[in-house]
Amino acid sequence: MASEGQTSTAYIQHHLQNLAYGKLPAGYHRHDGAVIEQDTWTLAHNPQEAEAMGFMCLHLDTLGWGIALGLILSMVFAFVAKTATLGKPTGIQSFVELLVEFIDKTVKDVFQHKNRLIAPMALTIFSWVFLMNLMDLIPVDWLPLLAAKVTGNEHFYFKVVPTTDPNATLGMSITVFLLMIGFSLYKKGPLGFIKELTMHPFHSGKWYVDIFLMPINLVLETVGLLAKPVSLGLRLFGNMYAGELIFILLALMFSAGLVIGLFGGVLQWGWAVFHILVITLQAFVFMVLTTVYMAMAHDVAEEH
């Protein structure tokens, strides 16, 4: 709920700003008018300071929640693995077994090659992205207000949905991209990988024609190759960011009176129910596309 004296615009901007930590340059004028005498690593107190920190700025809330949720996921799977029984399974064991079977079947349908890394990677991606997306169902004010109370700073920035930060989604997609390049080089060899980039989609079979087609093919294939991680990361970010923004806009209705607040509560409940499908679907899409890219990297049965 927007605090008293805070405009709707300020409320929205506050909830969409990450807890940024980075280096401010010497001579920078801070939010309180103070001038920094030398380069200083500090927390940003407004979006302008975060922007001034540049590329090396760290989003501590994104990193913290991403790592924490990853550790929770690891502990849950480790617990199930240690306590698994052949008899009547527990509820959590049944759920994990169902999830593993679902991911394994999906991977087998998409990935027709032999690589024992792909299925565990797909399981990790789906589970981790789903958990990060699931944070979007926590009311937008609860954890930020708790963080503000703990720190004693009512303007403390604290985003709790890592996938609403493009740094997180693009970071994951770049990792997928590097794996794709690595597997392509390993399976096809450097020459085969270069041949893949220069002999498609146009290929005549005559060297004196292909030599003119190779630069065109290289440009087209390079653009298509680079578009994969960009689209993979931005798709997840865009959908989750839009969902978070809708929750924030609905939360504003609680400060507009009893009747509008009750109506906002109904809308928020309805959007949360629908958003369960969104967060699950986005995790599934990210996992499936990753598996597809890994299959493309392993595909060496090409004719020229």
CORKA-V242519 format. One line per field, one symbol per residue. psi: psi as a letter, one per 40 degrees, with the letter a starting at -180 (. if undefined). burial: b if it has 24 or more other C-alpha atoms within 12 Angstrom, else e. A space follows every 10 residues. Layout:
psi=???
burial=???
This chain:
psi=hhihehiddd ddddeehigh hahhihehhi deeihhdihh hiiheidddd dddadehhgd dddddddddd dddddddddd ddehieahii dddddddddd dddddddddd heihhedddd dddddddddd ddddeeehhd ecdddddddd eeheehhghe gdeehddddd dddddddddd dddddddeid dddddddeei ehhdehdedd dddddddddd dddddddddd dddddddddd dddddddddd dddeeeiddd dddddddddd dddddddddd dddddddddd dddddddehe gih.
burial=bbeeeeeeee bbebbbbbbb bbbbeeeeeb eeeeeeeeee ebbbbbbebb bbbeeebbbb bbbebbeebb eebeeebeee eeeeeeeeee eebeebeeeb eebbebbeeb bebeeeebbe bbbbbbbbbb bbbbbbbbbb bebbbeeeee eeeebbbbbb bbbbbbbbbb bbbbbbbebb bebbbebbee ebbebbbbbb bbbeeeeeee eeebeebbee beeebeebbb bbbbbbbbbb bbbbbbbbbb bbbbbeeeee eeebbebbee bbeebbebbb bbbbbbbbbb bbbbbbbbbe eeee
